[in-house]
Amino acid sequence: MMTVSPVFQNARGSYVRICVHSIFIALLALSPFLYLIQVTQRVYTSHNWETLGFITAPIGFLMLVLGITARAVPEGQTHV
């Protein structure tokens, strides 16, 4: 059986965090497209401003989070 060196065992938590953050940022990047799909399917058919508000509020918050996370990473940083 192969054993994992202590260095990799100590870094396992970091790799898991990086993976979770990557998935979170990828889902944030998809949110504008999901917003457009929801608006075309729900708001255009119902002509309801309340539906538009309930769809726009969470997407606006997610875009704010995406902008904050994009500014948190220094330009050109490629290593952990």
Secondary structure as GFF3:
##gff-version 3
##sequence-region A 1 80
A	DSSP	alpha_helix	6	38	.	.	.	ID=ss1
A	DSSP	pi_helix	39	43	.	.	.	ID=ss2
A	DSSP	alpha_helix	44	46	.	.	.	ID=ss3
A	DSSP	alpha_helix	49	72	.	.	.	ID=ss4
###
